[in-house]
Amino acid sequence: GAVWLDVARTSIYQFYQYWVRVDDRDVVRYLNFFTFLHRDEIEALARQHAEQPHARVAHKALAREATVLVHGEEAASEAIRASEILFGGSLDGITEATFREIAGEVPTHEVALDRFGGEGLWLPELLHEAGLAQSRGQSRKDIKGGGVYVNSSRIDDDQHKLKTGDLLFGKYLLLRRGKRNYAVVLAG
């Protein structure tokens, strides 16, 4: 697919991911073409890539350098942080700007804020409403199986209730089922 320099056409996160997903055969060539890294750094990255291609060190260096060049250091750092979170990292120290970047990349489900008050909102119900499970029964099964995370914390109690204190920045939840199924809940 095409990648655009304009954030209205390609988000900074998508721009970063474009470079991370470059074909292994092209990564060293692209490091030479699209970065200002010194030849010694590129050669070191090429060696690392040859020894451990699964680590994707060269890809991440290419993605970081290209993103810094086009969008700046701060935007690149936010894209890297968003990428880490969406691939299982912790939410510790996340900024609201970075969270909004994530929210732009995954399905978002709006929920009335008052549903988090009182006894709270039953997690299996929310997983179903957010489209992460076909039914509340499936949600409960996934939770018991250890495959459900709220704000990067595993939840294994199928009776878990979410309260306003669980909301990031007073309005967001990041739900994950399995390794790659995400939804952002926006409480308003």
N, C-alpha and C positions, 0 to 999 in steps of 0.2 A: 504494500500500500504506500501511498504518498505520505510524505512528512512535510509539514509547512513550518515556516519560521514564525508566522503569525499565530499568537496564542488563541485567537478566535477560531482558527482552523485546526490546530493541533495543540492540545493542552501541554503544559510543560512536562507533566508526568508522562504523557504519551510520547512526547519528543524524546525524553530520557529512555523510555522503554524501547523505542524504535532502535536506538543505538545498542542497547543491551542485547537485543534479539538479532543483531547482524550475524550473518552466516560465519561460521568458524573460519572458512577459507578466505574471508574478506577482512577480518578484524585487523590484522597487522597492516595491511595495505591502507585501510581507512585511518588507522592511527597516524600514518605518514601523511595522508592527504588532508585530513580534517582537524588535526590538532597542531599545537605548537610545542609538543613535547620534544625534548632533546633525543637525538638518535640513540644514545645510551639507554635512556628510559624505555624507548620503544623496543630496543633489542632485549632488554630485561623482561619486558612484558611478553614478548614473543617467546622467550625461553619458558617463562611460567606457563604460558598458554600451551606450549608443546608438551610440557610435563604434566599439567593438570588442567585440561580443557574444561572439565566439569566445574571448576572453581570460577570460571568466567571473569578472571581478574582483568584480562585485556579488554573484554567487552565493557566491564564497569568503568574502567579508566577512559575508554573511548566515549562512553555515554556521559560521564562526568565532564570531561574536557569539552565536548561538543555543546553540552547544555550550558556550561559556564560561558563559553564563547558567545552563544546566541542570547541567553536569558540572564546571565549574571550569576555570581557566586551564591547569593541568598536563594534564588529560585532553584538553582541546581541542588543545594542542600535540602530544600523542601521536597523536591522530587525524589531524591535519594531516600530521605526519611519516609516518605509515603510508600515507596517501593519496599523498603524494609518491613514496614507495618503490614502491607498487603501480602507479604510472603512470610508471615508468621511472627514478626518482631513485636516487641513490647510498645505500649503507648506511653511509657514513662517520658515525661518532658515534652510531649507533643504540644505544638502551638495550635491555636485555632485556625490559623492560615493553612498549616499543613493538613489539618483535619478536613478543611473545606476542599483542599486539593484531592484528598481521598474520596470525599463525598461526591465529587464530580466524576469519579471513575467507576463507581459501583451503583447499583440500583438504590434509590432512596424511597423510604416509606414514611409518610407523615402520620403522626399519632397525636391526639389531643393530650396536652400536658397533664390535664387533671386525671387521666387514666393511671398515672404513676403515683398519685396520692393515695391516701388511705392504706389499704392492704397491698396496693401495688398492682402491677400488670403481670399476669401469669406468662412466664417465658414461652412455654409451648404455643400459646395462643399468638404471641407476637411473632414467633418464627413462622407460623403458618400465614399470618396476615402479611408479613414482609416477603412472602414468596420463597422462603428457604426450605419449606416442607410442604408436602401435599395435604397433610392433615395434622391436627393436634396430636393424634396418636403417633404419627411418624416423628413429630417433633420430640415427644417424650422418649421414644426409642433412641433417637439420635443423641439426646441429652444423656440418657443412661449409658449409652455406648461411649461416652467421653468425646464426642465429636462436635460439641457446641461450645462456642466461646462468646463472651460478652466483653467488649473492650479488652480483648486479648487475654482474658482470664477464663480458663476452662470451668464450665458449670456442669456438674454431674447430678444435681438434684432436680428431678423432673417436676417438682412442685415450686421451684424457685420463682420468686416474685421480684419484679424490677420496680425500684422506687426512684423518686426524683434525685436522690443522692447518687444514683448510678449514672446519671446523665453527665456526659462530658460537656464542659462549658455551659451547663444548665440546660442543654437542649439536644444533645446527640448521644446515640449509642452506635457502636460498631458491632454488628452481629456476624458471626462466621459459623458455617456448618461445613465440616470437613476441612480440606486444605485450601480450597479455592472459591468457595461459595460465600460471597459477602453481601451484606445489605447495611445501609446506614439508616437509622431511624432518626427522624427529625421530630422532636416534640414541640408543639406550638399551640 
